[in-house]
Amino acid sequence: MKKAIFAIGFLFHCSTGFSQLTAEQAGIKKTFFNFLAFYKKNERSFNAFKLFKGKGKDNAPPFNIQWKEVDKYFTYLRSHVPYVGEAYINAEKEHFKFSDSCFKADPQDEIPAGFDYDRWAGGQESIQYTYKWYTSAKNKYVISITGNTAILKIGSELPDGSNNEKNRSWSFVPFVKDQGKWKMADNVYPMNDGN
């Protein structure tokens, strides 16, 4: 009987131990949580940058990227946001180039491509909602590290309360090691089936 209880206890210990994050993985998760908290506190500063502008009346299309304002935004990131580095800035630059190409391809589109959602928290909701969504204790966090890159996968419970492996909404955040510290390499995005 004692052997059976010991075996069950050992299996329980192993199964819970394997699901815990290493110190390095926990640091990556903490960096993301810190970024969200910083953004929540400084949302007005992030949104103060007019990264695109409409040439029409009342900022209507056609849109274009305001590259001088983008440079000011990058200066802000470098000097005020310790959770991101040059990889993040390069990813942002690529997103802005893509948006600018969309603006040129469809100059009458009423919705500014790449700016029709909260770019930093990755959703249609306010940061107050998405902060709770991404930091919920019911979430599952999977972090894979390969050399100087990492991916944080966030498996969130669905609004109906489903909390099993098949019924999760998965998002991801890429990371890079920058001068010995893990930093976000892009914003949070929903995972596609192929990710």
N, C-alpha and C positions, 0 to 999 in steps of 0.2 A: 504494500500500500504506500509506504514511504517513497519507494522508487517511482511509483506512478505519479504521486504528487510532485516529486522533484522534477520528473520529466515534463509534466505539464507546465510547471513554473519556469523551467529552462526554455521551453518552446515559446512561452509568452514573452519572456525577457528578450529572446532573439528576435521575435517578430516585431516588437516595439522598438528595439534597438536599430534594426535595419531601416525603419521608416524615419528615423531622426536624421537631421542634417549634420554634416561635419561642421567644424568651426568656420572653415572657409566658405562653405555653402551658406551657413547662417549669416555670415558677413555680407554676402551678396544680397540675400533677402533683406537684411537690415538696411543696406544702401538704398534699395528700392523703396522700402517703407519710409526712410528718411527723406527721399526725394518727394514722395507724395505729400508728406507732412510739410515740407518746405514749400511745395507748390500751393498747397491748401492755404498756408499762411501768406504767401506772396502772389496769389492768383492775379491780383490787380497789376502787379509789376510785369508778369508774363504777358498779360493781355494788353498792356500799354503800347506794345510794339505793333504798328500798323504795317504788317508784313506784306499785304497786298492792297491794291486800291482799284476801284472802278473808275473808268474814265467818263462814264455817263453821269447824268444828273443824280444826286443823292447817292453817290458811290455805286451806281448801277454798272452793269457790264458795258464794254469789255473790261476785264480785269487784267492787271499785271502785277508782278512781284516788285516790291519796293526794295531794290537791292541795297541802297544806302541804309535803310531801316533794318534790313537783315544784318548788315555789318554791326550796327548798334546792338542788336539782339545778341549776336555772337560775343561781343565785348561784355555784355551783361552776364552771359553764361560763364565765360572765362573768369570773371572777377567775383561773381556772387553765388554760383551754383556748384558746390564742390562734388556733387554726385555724378557730374558728367564731365567728359573731357573732349579731346579733339575728334575721337571717333564719332561721338554723339553729334558734334558740330558738323562733321562731314556728312553724316546721315541726314541731318536737317537740310544741309545745302542741296543734297540730291532730291529730297522731297520737294523743296522749293523749285528746283529746276523742272521736275516733273509737273508740278502744278502750273508753272509758267507755260510749259509746252501744251498743257490741256487748255489753258486760257487762249492760246494762239490757235489751237486746232478748232475750238468752238467758241468764238468770241461773244456769242450771244447767250451762252449758257448762264442762267440766272443763279446757279449754285456754284460758288467758288471752290473748284476741285481741291481737296486737301485741307480745306478750312471749314468744312460743313459739320464738324464735330470738335470736341475738346481734344486737341492734338496731343496734349501732354498727359492726360489721364485716359485717353483712348476710349471715349464714349460720348453718348449724346447727353448724359446726365451731368449735374454739377459735381465739382470735386468733393463736396461733402458726401454725396452718395457713392461716388466711385472709390473714395478713400476707404469707406466701410466695406465696399464690395471686395477690393483687392487685399484688405488686411484682415478679413474675417477669420476667426479661429476655426471655422468649419471648412476653410479652403485646404486644398492639398498643394504643397509646393514641391516641385521636382527641379533640381538644379544639376545640370550636367556641365562639367568643366573639361575643356580640352586645351591644354597648354595655357595660353594667355587669353582665351575666349571662354565664355560661359553663356548658357541660356537658362533663364529662370522661367519655368512654366508654372502658371497659376491655374489650378482647377477649382473653379468657384461653383458653389451650390446653385442650382437653378432656382428661380423665384418661387417655384411650387414646393420648395423644400427638399427636392430630390438631392441626395447626397451619396450616390454610389458612383463607381468608376464610369459607368456608361452615361450617367446623367449629370455631367458637369459641363460648364462652359469654360473652355481653356483659352488662356491668353499667354503671351510670352514677352519677355524683355531680354534683348541681347546685352551682354556685358563684355568689356575688355579690361585687361589689367594695364593700367596706365601709371607709370612711375611707381610700381609696387602696390597700387591700390585698385580695387575693383570699382569700375565706373560704368554707368549705363552707356551703351553704344547706340541706343535709339529709344524711342518711346515705346510704351506698351501697346501691343496690337493683338487682335483676336487671332487664334491659330486656325489655319486652314486644315483640311483633312490631310494634306500632304506634308505638314510641318512635323 
